[in-house]
């Protein structure tokens, strides 16, 4: 069964397997990983999970879990505004072996419901130029391309997605 779950220490081994599949670095958008996070040791992972769950309401993290495996992560950012302005309200990542199963679209729909419930009427999503899978996921969800913006992390394509419920 597939579910979006809050970060939890019980998923340590499954999370490490997903992280190892991506390879070294901080590129798993949606996981909230910082360079100083110790995710290998149980105590370090517990501190990482505590930090993620303690960031609410500014950021809500969910891990996409299926049959005990962590397949990806998604984050809904409410602030601070300067961070949202370049990172977007929503960021997601799916581990390489779980891609091409519409998991990002499924997770995005779930988090859009949370964004609506949190009072947002539109959200900003970004992806790197050339990341056609993320761009297609955003566009299929209703995201409208705005521009490509240079950021301190390189160029990012910006999309706005209106959260107003369709009439009728």
N, C-alpha and C positions, 0 to 999 in steps of 0.2 A: 504494500500500500504506500502511496506517495503522500507526503505531508510537508508543510512548511512549519518548522519548529524553532522555538527560541534556542539560542546557543546553550549547550548543556555539556557538563564534564563527562557524562556517560557516553558521549560520542567521541571521546578523545581519539581512540584508535581509528575509527572511521574517518574522522576529520584529517588525521595525519596521512591516511592513505590517499585522500583527495588532494591534499597539499603536495604530497610526494609526486603525484601524477603530473601536476603543473610544473614541477621543478622548482629550484630555488628562486626566491624573490617574493615580492609583495603584489603580484599581478592578479590575484584572485579578487576582483571587485565583488563587493557584497559580503566579504568576510571581515573587514575592518582590521586587517593585520597591519601592525606597526613594526618598524625595524627593530624596536627594543623588546618586542614580545618573545618570550620563551614559550614556545608551544610544544616542545618535546617532553619536558619533564611534567609529571602530573601536577605539581604545585604551580609551575609556570602556566600550564594550560588552564588550571583553575583560576589563576589571576587574569588571564586573557578573557575567559568567559565572564568573569565578574566585571571586568572593564566594559565588555560589550553590553551586558545586560544593565549596567549602571549608566549607560549613555542615554537611555530613554528619559525624556521624550524627544531629545534632539536627534537621535538615530534609533531606529528599530531594525534589528538584525533578525533574519530568519535563515535557517539552513534548510535546503531541500533534501529530504531524507526519503529513501525508498528501500525497503527490505534491509534496514540496518546500515545502509551505505549513505554517506554524505555525497550527494551528486553536485551540489553547488550552493551558492549563497546569494542573498539579495539584501540590500539595505535601503531603507526609506529614511532620508535625511530631512529634518525639519529646520535645521540650523546648525551652526551659525550661518548667516546669509552669505558671507564671503566664501565659505567652503561650498555651499550649495551652488553658488554662481559659477564655479568651474567644474565641480564634481557631479552636479545634478542632484535632484531630489532622490532619484533611484539609480542604483548601480547593481549589476548582477554579473555572475560568472558561473559557468557550468564546466565541470571537469571534462577533459578531452574525450574520455571514453563514453560519456553520457550525452554528448552533443548529437544533434540531428534527430532529437526525439520530441521537440517542441516543449522541453522542460522550462526554458527561460520564459517562453510565452505564458505557460501555465503559472509560474511563480510571479511573473509581472502582473497578471490579472489579479492574483490574490493580494498583492501589495497595493494595487490601485484601489481596491476596496478599502484597505486600511488608510490610504491617503485621503479618500473621500470622507471616511469616518473621522479622520483627524482635522477636517475642515479645509483641506486644500481644494481649490477649484481648477488648478492646472499644475502640471509637474514638468520639470526640466529633466531630460535624459541626455547623456552624452556617450559618445563612443569614438574610438580612434578611427581616422580615415583608413579605409581599407578593411575594416572589420565589417564585412558585408552581412555576416550572420546577425550581429547585434543590430545593425541598421535595419535589416528586414524585420527583426522582432519588434523593434520600436515602431516602425512604420505600420506594421500589421496591427499593432495595438492602437493605432490612431495618432502616433507622433508625427508632427509636421516639421520638416527640416527648416531651421532658421539660418544658420551660418556655420562656418568652420572658424574657430577661434584659437589663437595661439595662447597657450597657458604655460606655466612654469614646468609642466610635465610634457610639453609638446602640443601639437595641434589636436583639437577635439571638435567633432561634429556635434552641434547642438540641435536638439529636437524638443518641441513643446507638445504636450499632450493635454487636451482639454478633458476635464473629469466630469463635466456636466452630464447628468443622466440624459439619454436620448428621450425626446418627447414621445408620448403615446406608447 
